[in-house]
């Protein structure tokens, strides 16, 4: 299965420009609220019509503005799980599933497939209940069951865990992971949670202001998120404006001039993840004396807010295990490993 998207849509004060490809994998659209992630899914599903562009799914043209092709949603074979699950509230759970099987002419086959879906999603015995009588986790499983009984060619999940209480998210996320694995085709996952996409996705597309900043394997993107937005969305807490001069990186807000492997792109920001800072025993490359602005004890770690000794500026966040905290050298030297520094575009 292969999905190719290259579309543009003018919403007045907001411009959507989405261009990416996905194979038999889970591709996550990661970005803040209002950046166009959900609109992209709705355009693929046929709910929103782009102004121009093209959408292909496994060689089938779903939308092509130049060729005047715009298949209706029911002809696209696309399954979209909405944030609120969009179950029919006046129907029982079984009726919801049967509605998704309306193209199957044999009533007995429809009943059998609905029963199989109920069993697969651990919903047997709840057939006669309406959505309002189901828990949040049961509603999500019901919505997934309704999507999958129609045998979609593409599965799309729009922030599927946002409506769940925190104690349910882990359990339901694992169930969703099993569904995605069984599905085996192309899955698009919309989220603003870096941890969620890291656990569920194969690749990540970083979205900002209606367009995609970068697309890459999740390990590559967390190691080098390319842009400031990518670093922010993947959880980097230490970010500051930077400029490259004479092969070194000047970071005025930290009061530091650093060495790091220089990327082949314009550098506007420097970043380092909080757990990559190191204690140093003696002066050296990227080593500086620090003072602690604040110490925060977390459940299983300590977070130190530090800055260069005698320098007035924003602090750096340094996260470490409790064992490491209690063995910090007395001289107060910290090191930013050159290979851990991220040099980023705007």
C-alpha positions in Angstrom: 0.0 0.0 0.0 1.3 3.5 -0.8 -0.2 6.9 -0.1 1.0 10.1 -1.9 -0.4 13.5 -0.8 0.4 16.8 -2.4 -2.4 19.3 -1.7 -3.0 23.0 -1.0 -6.0 24.7 0.6 -6.7 28.4 1.4 -8.8 28.8 4.5 -8.6 32.5 4.5 -6.3 33.3 7.4 -4.7 29.9 7.2 -2.9 28.1 4.3 -2.6 24.3 4.3 0.2 22.8 2.2 0.7 19.1 2.8 3.1 17.0 0.8 4.3 13.6 1.9 4.3 9.9 1.0 3.8 6.8 3.2 4.1 3.1 2.6 3.1 0.1 4.7 4.0 1.9 7.9 2.7 4.2 10.6 3.5 7.8 9.8 2.8 10.3 12.6 1.8 13.9 11.9 3.3 15.6 15.0 2.5 19.2 15.7 0.8 21.7 18.0 -3.0 22.4 17.9 -4.1 24.4 14.9 -1.2 23.5 12.6 -3.3 21.6 10.0 -2.8 17.9 11.1 -6.5 17.1 11.4 -7.4 19.1 8.3 -4.9 17.0 6.3 -6.7 13.8 7.4 -10.0 15.2 6.5 -8.8 16.2 3.0 -7.5 12.6 2.5 -10.9 11.2 3.7 -12.8 13.5 1.3 -14.5 15.6 4.0 -12.4 18.7 3.1 -11.8 19.5 -0.6 -8.4 21.0 -1.4 -8.1 23.9 -3.8 -5.4 22.1 -5.8 -3.2 19.1 -5.8 -3.4 15.3 -5.9 -4.0 12.4 -3.5 -3.2 8.8 -4.6 -3.8 5.6 -2.6 -2.3 2.4 -3.9 -2.4 3.8 -7.4 -6.0 5.0 -7.2 -6.7 8.7 -7.7 -8.7 10.0 -4.8 -8.4 13.6 -5.7 -6.8 15.4 -8.6 -7.7 19.0 -9.2 -6.1 19.1 -12.7 -8.1 16.0 -13.8 -11.3 17.1 -11.9 -11.3 13.9 -9.9 -12.8 14.1 -6.4 -14.1 10.7 -5.1 -16.8 10.9 -2.4 -15.7 9.7 1.1 -17.6 6.4 0.8 -15.7 5.5 -2.4 -12.2 6.2 -1.0 -11.9 3.1 1.3 -10.4 5.3 4.0 -11.0 4.7 7.7 -10.8 7.8 9.9 -11.1 7.5 13.7 -12.2 10.9 14.9 -11.3 12.3 18.3 -14.8 11.9 19.6 -15.2 8.5 17.8 -18.3 9.7 15.9 -20.4 6.6 16.8 -24.1 7.0 15.9 -25.6 7.8 19.4 -29.1 6.5 18.6 -27.9 3.1 17.5 -26.7 0.1 19.5 -23.1 -1.0 19.2 -24.2 -3.9 16.9 -26.2 -1.5 14.7 -23.2 0.8 14.4 -21.1 -2.1 13.1 -23.9 -3.3 10.7 -24.1 0.3 9.3 -20.5 0.0 8.3 -21.3 -3.2 6.4 -24.2 -1.8 4.4 -22.6 -2.7 1.1 -22.6 -6.4 2.0 -25.9 -7.8 0.5 -26.2 -10.9 2.7 -27.7 -10.1 6.1 -26.2 -13.3 7.6 -22.7 -12.3 6.4 -23.2 -8.8 7.9 -24.2 -10.4 11.3 -21.3 -12.8 11.2 -18.7 -10.1 10.5 -20.2 -7.8 13.2 -20.0 -10.6 15.7 -16.4 -11.4 14.7 -15.5 -7.7 15.2 -17.1 -7.6 18.6 -15.1 -10.6 19.7 -11.9 -9.3 18.3 -12.2 -6.0 20.2 -13.5 -7.6 23.4 -16.9 -6.1 23.1 -19.0 -9.3 23.0 -22.0 -8.9 25.3 -22.3 -5.2 24.7 -24.1 -5.5 21.4 -27.3 -3.9 22.6 -25.7 -1.0 24.4 -25.7 2.5 22.9 -22.4 4.6 22.8 -23.3 6.7 25.9 -23.5 3.4 27.9 -19.9 2.5 27.0 -16.7 3.6 28.8 -14.2 5.7 26.9 -12.0 2.7 26.1 -15.0 0.7 24.9 -16.1 3.6 22.7 -12.7 3.7 21.1 -12.6 0.0 20.5 -16.1 0.2 19.1 -15.1 3.0 16.7 -12.0 1.0 15.6 -14.2 -2.1 15.1 -16.6 -0.1 12.9 -13.8 1.2 10.8 -12.1 -2.1 10.3 -15.1 -4.2 9.4 -15.4 -2.1 6.2 -11.9 -3.2 5.3 -10.3 0.2 4.6 -7.2 0.6 2.4 -5.9 3.3 4.8 -6.3 3.8 8.5 -6.2 7.3 10.0 -6.2 8.0 13.7 -6.9 11.6 14.8 -5.5 12.1 18.3 -7.1 8.8 19.3 -6.3 9.0 23.1 -7.1 12.7 23.8 -10.6 11.9 25.1 -9.4 9.3 27.6 -8.4 9.7 31.2 -4.7 9.4 31.8 -5.0 6.1 33.6 -6.7 4.5 30.5 -4.4 5.9 27.9 -1.6 3.3 28.3 -4.0 0.4 28.1 -5.9 1.7 25.1 -2.7 2.8 23.4 -1.4 -0.8 23.6 -4.6 -2.1 22.1 -4.3 0.4 19.3 -0.8 -0.7 18.7 -2.0 -4.2 18.3 -4.7 -3.1 15.9 -2.2 -1.1 13.8 0.2 -4.1 13.6 -2.7 -6.5 12.6 -3.9 -3.9 10.0 -0.5 -4.1 8.3 -1.1 -1.3 5.8 -0.6 2.4 5.8 -1.6 4.2 9.0 -1.6 7.9 9.7 -1.5 9.0 13.3 -2.2 12.6 14.3 -0.8 13.6 17.7 0.9 16.4 19.6 2.5 13.9 22.1 6.2 13.1 21.3 6.1 10.0 23.6 2.9 8.7 21.9 4.4 9.0 18.4 7.7 7.6 19.5 6.0 4.4 20.8 3.6 4.0 17.8 5.1 5.5 14.7 7.8 4.3 12.3 8.3 7.8 10.8 7.3 11.3 11.9 6.3 14.3 9.9 6.8 17.5 11.9 4.0 20.0 11.1 4.0 23.8 11.6 1.6 26.6 10.5 0.0 24.5 7.8 3.1 22.9 6.3 5.5 20.1 7.0 8.9 21.1 8.3 10.6 17.7 8.1 9.8 14.0 7.6 12.1 11.2 8.8 12.6 8.0 10.7 11.7 8.6 14.3 15.1 7.7 15.6 16.8 10.1 13.1 14.3 12.9 13.8 14.8 12.7 17.6 18.5 12.7 17.1 18.4 15.6 14.6 15.0 17.3 14.4 16.3 19.8 11.8 14.2 22.8 12.9 13.4 24.7 16.1 9.8 23.5 15.9 11.0 19.9 15.4 13.2 20.1 18.5 10.5 21.7 20.5 7.9 19.1 19.5 10.3 16.2 20.2 10.8 17.4 23.8 14.0 19.4 23.8 13.9 21.8 26.8 17.2 23.6 26.1 17.0 25.9 23.0 18.6 29.2 22.3 19.4 31.4 19.3 22.9 30.6 17.8 25.2 31.5 15.0 28.1 29.8 13.4 31.4 31.8 13.3 34.8 30.5 12.3 33.7 26.9 12.7 32.3 27.4 16.2 28.8 28.0 17.6 28.1 31.1 19.5 25.2 30.9 21.9 24.9 34.4 23.5 22.0 33.5 25.8 24.1 30.8 27.5 27.3 32.8 27.4 29.0 30.0 25.6 31.0 29.4 22.4 30.9 25.7 21.6 32.3 23.2 19.1 30.0 20.7 17.3 29.7 18.9 14.0 28.3 21.5 11.6 25.3 20.6 9.5 24.9 21.5 5.8 22.2 24.0 6.5 21.6 27.5 7.9 21.9 27.5 11.7 19.6 29.7 13.8 19.2 27.7 17.0 21.2 25.5 19.2 19.7 22.8 21.4 20.6 20.0 23.7 18.4 17.5 25.5 18.4 17.8 29.3 19.7 14.3 29.9 22.7 14.7 27.6 24.5 17.2 29.8 27.5 15.7 31.6 29.5 16.4 34.8 33.1 17.2 34.0 36.2 16.9 36.3 38.4 19.3 34.6 38.3 22.1 31.9 38.0 21.1 28.3 36.0 21.2 25.1 32.5 22.6 25.8 33.1 22.6 29.6 32.1 25.5 31.7 31.8 26.2 35.5 28.1 26.4 36.5 26.0 27.6 39.3 22.7 26.0 40.3 19.7 28.3 40.0 17.2 25.8 41.2 17.0 22.1 42.1 13.8 20.1 41.5 13.4 16.6 42.8 11.2 14.5 40.5 9.9 11.0 41.2 12.9 9.1 39.9 15.3 11.9 39.0 16.7 15.4 39.8 16.3 18.4 37.5 18.9 21.1 37.9 18.5 24.5 36.4 22.0 25.8 35.9 23.8 28.6 34.1 27.4 29.6 33.5 28.9 30.8 36.8 28.7 34.6 37.0 26.6 34.9 33.8 23.1 36.4 33.9 21.0 34.6 31.4 18.4 31.8 30.8 19.2 28.6 32.7 19.9 25.2 31.1 17.9 22.2 32.2 20.0 19.3 33.3 18.2 16.0 34.2 19.9 13.1 35.9 19.2 10.0 38.0 19.2 10.4 41.8 22.3 8.3 42.0 24.1 10.6 39.6 23.0 13.7 41.5 24.5 12.4 44.7 27.9 11.8 43.0 28.2 15.2 41.3 31.8 16.5 41.5 32.3 19.4 44.0 34.0 21.6 41.4 30.8 22.3 39.5 31.9 21.8 35.9 29.4 20.8 33.2 30.0 19.6 29.7 27.8 19.9 26.5 29.0 16.9 24.4 29.6 18.1 20.8 27.9 15.1 19.3 24.8 15.8 21.4 24.4 19.4 20.3 21.6 20.0 17.8 22.1 22.9 15.3 18.7 23.9 13.9 17.0 26.1 11.3 14.2 28.5 12.2 
